[in-house]
Amino acid sequence: MDEPRPDTAPSRSLAFKALAALMALGLATAFFLSDLPARWRAPAAPSSFHGRDIGSENWDAAFTLTDMNGRPRSLDEFRGKVVLVSFGYTHCPDVCPTTLAKFAQVRRLLGGDGARLQALFVTIDPERDTAELLRAYVPAFDPSFIGLRGTEAQTDAFTRALHANYQIVDNHGEILVDHTASTYILDAQGRPRVITPYDQPADALAEDVRVLLRQG
């Protein structure tokens, strides 16, 4: 019987070993995947929204704050409307005015359904954002928009409920403010349903609102 050629025997042996290792890895992977919960193995269902769908996360967006006219307001008052919530402050040079201008555009894009949309601007800087300032600032973008403020504890509670963050630092007399720039969309039942990024276009935001309006 001919001896195997020295240049082929080792390579065949290595190939068989590699194939065996791959087969073993494949079986182990298949076993591991079969042991995972179905919701981890299955591909995520396509979302109806352009923003991030948080409907299944059961967040509670209840709040008690004071509006720009000094009137106590709560989420229950807006049942039946889709609500856009934005956190910010009146001294904000870019993000806040851009967001409120986009909300106004969304309301126009909705046409007759614009009356079923409520935009809320919640200041995270109530020490400087007086009711008078909010009254001059927020309705300038749309008369239907409402500015809200609260105590530090009330503001913290609402931002935590929506997993938002903010920080205010006094740097040698210069006030530096950092805050979440996302928009939170609440459905007509008051449930947080969608988070949209700051740069989401108005038409995409309007489409997400329409979906929630259809759902009721």
Sequence and secondary structure as in RCSB ss.txt:
>XXXX:A:sequence
MDEPRPDTAPSRSLAFKALAALMALGLATAFFLSDLPARWRAPAAPSSFHGRDIGSENWDAAFTLTDMNGRPRSL
DEFRGKVVLVSFGYTHCPDVCPTTLAKFAQVRRLLGGDGARLQALFVTIDPERDTAELLRAYVPAFDPSFIGLRG
TEAQTDAFTRALHANYQIVDNHGEILVDHTASTYILDAQGRPRVITPYDQPADALAEDVRVLLRQG
>XXXX:A:secstr
     TTTHHHHHHHHHHHHHHHHHHHHHHHHHHTS HHHHS     SSSSEE GGG      EEEETTS EEEG
GGGTTSEEEEEEE TT SSHHHHHHHHHHHHHHHTGGGGGGEEEEEEES TTT  HHHHHHHGGGT TT EEEE 
 HHHHHHHHHHTT  EEEEEETTEEEEEE   EEEE TTS EEEEE TT  HHHHHHHHHHHHHH 
